[in-house]
Amino acid sequence: MKTSVRGWLLPVVLSVMVVAAGCLGGSSRSRGTSTPAGPTPGATQPGARPQATATPTPRAASQRASGGTFTRLWADPPTLDPHLTSDTTSAGLVVEIFSGLVALDTDLKIIPDIAERWDVSGGGSVYTFRLRDGVKFQDGKAVKAADIKYSFERVLDPRTESPVADTYMNDIVGAQDKLKGLVREVRGVRVVDERTLEVTIDAPKPYFIAKLTYPTAYVVDRQNVESGPGWTNKPNATGPFKLAEWVPGQRLVLERNQHFYRGVAKLERVHFILSGGVPMTMYENNEIDFTGVGQAELDRVLNPNDPLNKELLRGDPSFDVSYIGFHVGKPPFDDKKVRQAFTLAIDKETIAKEVLSSLVVPAYGVLPPGFPGHNPSISGLRFDPVQAKKLLAESKYGGPEKLPRIIMTVPGTGGTVGLDTEVILEMWKQNLGVTVEVQQTEWATYLQDLNRQRFQMFGGLGWNADYPDPQDFMDILFHSKSFNNHGAYKNLEVDRLLELARVEQDSDKRIKLYQDAEQTVVEDAAWIPLWYTGERFVLIKSYIKGYKLTRLIVPKLKDVSIERP
Amino acid sequence: MTAYVVRRLLWLPVLLVIVIFITFVLGTYGPGDPVEVRLGTKANPEAVARLRTQMGLDRPFVVQFADYVGGVVRGDFGDSYRYQGRTVLELILPRMWVSAQLNLAALLLVVAIGIPLGMAAARFQGRWLDPAIVTGIVFISSLPVLITGPLFLLVFVVLLKLVPSAGWGGLFDTRIIIPAVAIAVPGLALIVRVMRTSTLEVLSQDYVRTAYAKGLTPGIISRRHVARNAFLPVLTMLGFSVAGLIGGTIIGETIFGIPGIGRLAFESIFNRDYPVIMGITIIGAATFVLANLLIDVAYTFLDPRIRY
């Protein structure tokens, strides 16, 4: 009976999760399941140089819109306000309705959006953006540099209560002061003229421009925002789609924006079903045009004799890494050899293949494949049970018998911890002779304890990129002073490398600094990196053209079209 | 009787304040913080502190409590923490209405199927049909929505293609049929068994024997004497069901794509969306009290022996 229940529950839960996270990403939690997280915002080379002026899209071609409606499942977004967006459900919609100075294209390169170009001066600290001609809000009103300034001021206003302003905008001079309520205006944002905006940052950080691709830096219309708290129900924005209808819990409908300055969308409408349902059933019943494919359905869909196989689209994985973390201050993980032993005792290849159906790729480093700075030849700590036992014996505890009680905490609601975790526990038992206990805590409690560094060992977490720069992984996770360093890892050499990398202008040197830091972190076994999400599988109807699976959340619906024979 | 009703109603505000207090205490002093949940693992302690102050979460407990109760009295249940800019009422009321409709449909099914079956089982007591009905119903009822839901989907949607698999069209839309049946099924067993026991008890009463002796037809006896009296215990149970009408079944809602209150309630707990949790709790408690009052009043019409 258990298998048949799991057989039904798993596809329901997995499919809903995969669809909701599908093709998008950006939030950094996983709920203790082994589902691959969705893709995360794209990667480009750090330290991007100023782009050449964008060529205007030929009007004639963009007018030849194909029309039609693309229907898919989604979930109720917590918000449509770009300045409050911190999760993938909201971000996936927000990037289609709103836009900002720069964007990421479907190949995850930084492209000019509202800004047609920018110059970097002042040793790398001053960005001068030149706005495109003819950018309009959806009601036809022209967008000026003052609107961008208003938007930046608004997101940094403490009354806006933006949860992400600190992370994305605090490099701007005066931003922190405004957030703390010390000043009324952000010194580092200056309107030069109607089409020129100057932004000054506190140090020549090359990753700044990548951060501006995130919704926190998007433009909003002052009149619209000031019309009242319900303004997100009728946003007047600058993106390729307008919000046509939003019935919470039921549906959200986007409509083509005729004024979009970078090529009008081909689709007439996009219909998001918010009320739920079983994705595969709905897809096969032609109620939706697109669905993610969960582990339970994979065999059927991969079978070349199954008609669904023709509608299968495979995509690159999102940029995330799943891991088990150690608290380096709590015994026995205060001894590096113990941490290394635990890492060496896990046969990741077998688990990835047999337990997770190769939906994941074993990870030996921190940065995922395809992400800037990823080191494909990192040696890492590979499976070696003999060495693992030896290291444990060499540690200050002398062997498995003298170890204190070890508890690994994972998020969960009291059900199974997942077969992959169970196998890992079994491997530790067999290869090291250590019995590790697992404790499941529900998410909010888990988060609270995690932030206060109360765990000895913690799992069930994944980390995804929000912007395409290794700083988002290495610095935020492993710098000793970072508050996201949940294991209290401290290595002064790593700190030094990370601090140098923050301001290194030469992108090759910068990458090398991050890779050196990564090498040290891996050897120190601060974490056990487990896996990167593997290839993603989705089903999409054959009449939908131009849909790309992206590794981060980027606007992409405007290039999708429907071609019925 | 008016005095009785008024007295019962006067307890309502007292009860609600107690409910609010308990939930408030659990929320304030329990583990987990709504701001931390919103910010996730990338939380910045400065941002967390700043947001908590903006949201008024660092005010003393008494201040927050008084503020909240004052708001509720004015009909203001506050804004959701998770769904920015949306008031609690606009989030939960439409969903409660949907759940109420769905559960009403399920309730009608349970009554329409369960009561006659229970009476039939009692009538055929001693013959094979009685245990057959009871065993059959108990078995079918033991199947949770998790099993029956996908099963129905498979048969009626995928194989027979009778209705779309998901979505909500209101009480009179065909899409309500399968979810209503799936949700009604687990409730059948209890109704059938209680009705059966109750009917058996009534059948052994003197006045029923007298009715037969008088020469009344079994049909009339059944309707005029047995059914009404046997129904009373079932009514009590249905009272609880009515009170639970606005409750949602998460699994049913997820499988059939119904925008009901179940999923929102479940998610709100995980997200520590306290205003929504409080709103659902308060309205739930109030509905429970009112529904029970209604049932108790209904008794006076059904059973002349009961007077308040």
Interface residues (C-beta under 8 A of the other chain):
Chain A: V5 W8 L9 V12 V16 S27 S28 R29 D76 P78 T79 D81 L84 S86 D87 P158 R159 E161 P163 V164 A165 D166 T167 L179 K180 P229 G230 W231 T232 P248 G249 Q250 I273 L274 S275 G276 G277 V278 T281 M282 E284 N285 E287 E442 W443 A444 T445 L447 Q448 D449 L450 N451 L461 W463 D466 I476 F483 N484 H486
Chain B: P31 G32 D33 P34 V35 E36 V37 R38 L39 G40 T41 K42 A43 N44 P45 E46 A47 R50 L51 Q54 M55 R82 Y83 Q84 G85 R86 E90 L91 P94 R95 V98 L146 I147 P150 L153 V157 V158 K161 P164 S165 A166 G167 W168 E253 T254 I255 F256 G257 I258 P259 R263 L264 F270 N271 R272
